[in-house]
Each structure stands twice: as C-alpha cells, then as structure tokens.
Amino acid sequence: MTNTPSDGTPSGGTPSTGSPGTGSPGAGTASGETPGIEELEAQERRLVLPRFDFDDAWALGSLLVETAREREAPVAIDIRRGPQQLFHAALPGSTPDNDAWIDRKRRVVERYGASSYLVGARFRAKGTTFEESSRLDPDQYAAHGGSFPLAVEGTGVIGTVTVSGLPQLEDHAMVVEALERFKLGRSKGDA
C-alpha cells in the first residue's frame, strides 16, 4: 500500500507513513521509523490497563484533547466501551469525514482485536493490502492507523480509543502516547 491517503483530512493524499519524529514516545522505533509488527504487538501488550470505567474514558479523552490542542492537530477523538460511546470530541479543523473514518477504523479493531494500524501492517507483510484481501467492505472497514484496543487485565479487549485527522502513523502515535501517559499517570495515582 503506497501513498495511501490520510484518514480524511481535507488535504487528502498524504503519504500513509506520517512524519517521523512527531515526538510520540513508543509509537515508532527508536530511530523514528515506521514501527514493525513486533513493535506494534509490543505496544498492545504494554498498554493493557488494570480497569477502564466512565471516569477513565473522560480522563483519557481529555488527555487526548489536551495533546491535540498543544499540537494544533485537527482531529476527532472517540472512546468506546463495547457499543457505548463514552467520549467524543471534534477539534477545530476536523470534519464530519473524520467521524466516518473513526467508525471504519474502530470496526477493524472490534473485528480483529488489534490496532487498526497493526492489522494493516500484517496484511502488508503478506504482500497484499487489507482492501484487497480482507473480503470486508472498504466503506465499513479501514485498516488505517488511529484506532487502538482498550484491553483490561484478566478480561481482554473491552473497547476502543480512536483518533482521526492526521496521517495514519501520526493518528496511531497520538493514541499510543496518550495511553502510555494515561497508564503512567494512573500508576502514580494521578489518573
């Protein structure tokens, strides 16, 4: 999949690899390159939470909004536990199209139990694309970065956190960074 469009930003056509060095710890490799499958899988193992409730959704969503505002990122943010939307925000510059991308990426996480970016990377590693080989309707499913499973210890995946509006690697990186900060804050008693 070369030069896949970004996930609905008005400019469109942005290369899917995003911009290296976006200041997102853990989202890429140490050299700022696109993360490989092993690193993406490690992110998911590392970001399992001890619990996730309504207050946690608010705290995580607020952290994402704060991060996006600091970067003037034109994103929409969505957090769900099962089918229930617990948090949603649309920042300046985002469009209704971002909500459609959120739904498409979220459905991939719900179906595969893995981040939308990881699912797309697994198809690319097989020499194909999600769109060509998944047999799923591309109007309903998009294996583009930005949706991440919310997993709880002893339970598994219970929901999703999704960002849309930047190139896919940057959407993914923003979610991973926020989850890392959220988990660290919680372990220190701040979240």
Secondary structure, DSSP 8 states (H G I E B T S, - for coil): --S---SS-TT----TT--S--S-TTTS-TTS----HHHHHHHHHHT-BS---HHHHHHHHHHHHHHHHHTT---EEEEEETTEEEEEEE-TT--HHHHHHHHHHHHHHHHHSS-HHHHHHHHHHTTS-HHHHS-S-TTT----S-EEEEEETTTEEEEEEEEESS-HHHHHHHHHHHHHHHHHHHHTT--
